[in-house]
Amino acid sequence: MQRTFRKLDPYLGHLYLDQITGDVVWKVIEGEQKKGNLPATVNRYLCVLRALLRMARDEWQWIPGFPKIKMLPGEVERDRWLTREEAARLISVCPPHLAALVRFALATGCRAGEIKGLEWNRVDLDRSTAWLNQTKNGTPRGVPLNADAVTVLREQLGKHARFCFTYQGKPIRWEMTNNAWHTALGKAGIKDFRFHDLRHTWASWHRQAGTSCDELKDLGGWKSRVMVDRYAKYATEHLAVAAARIEGKRAPNVIKFPTFSPRSTERTA
């Protein structure tokens, strides 16, 4: 988020928050489109700007309001996730601290900020549960920990008194998509993949395994099914019976219905 906000400096560098008007927002859109950026990229900038202004209004109370910021249409939905083999390959080339983060993300679907901020006083390994107090939608939630997630956390015991995940004994404060991340992707031969795509991978694996959309919604902490429904395409178990109806091996068992002649023909006979 910090990296994205720095790219807004040419548009916002000398402005106060209450000077950000609809015209300023349009300059951001116009300027980024002239650079050849796609709607998805421009929308990322708009999301950061909107989040900052909302925080300044609701939490800091620095401004009474801000202009409505609408996302650009035409954004292609990102559909990027890893296979099990790709995930194993990525983990094998990550440094230990990054491998732990990747494994935990794949096991729980937690976002980068949620993982980095996870504290031991919010983890109960005996009950296999963690409680997140800092989530994207602002609502604290509980996270059930499967065996893979518990294993990762047990490996981190004793490394830091407060935070679960650290690097060289210190909390992780930097962006997850850094040099170590890109180096690991290069070694694993994986392209066009962000750390957040691990969450998409987790959700896709769940749907492929038969987890329902309603279950996935609760597991992922989504407030509505709008985001969850995008993963529905990965689950086909409910169509298995229909798909099997035309299997070649079933052809001899097809029921042959009798053919009846018209009444007029029967009378003639």
Summary of the structure (lengths in Angstrom):
residues: 269
radius of gyration: 25.8
end to end distance: 85.7
largest distance: 99.0
contacts: 651
relative contact order: 0.09
helix: 54%
strand: 6%
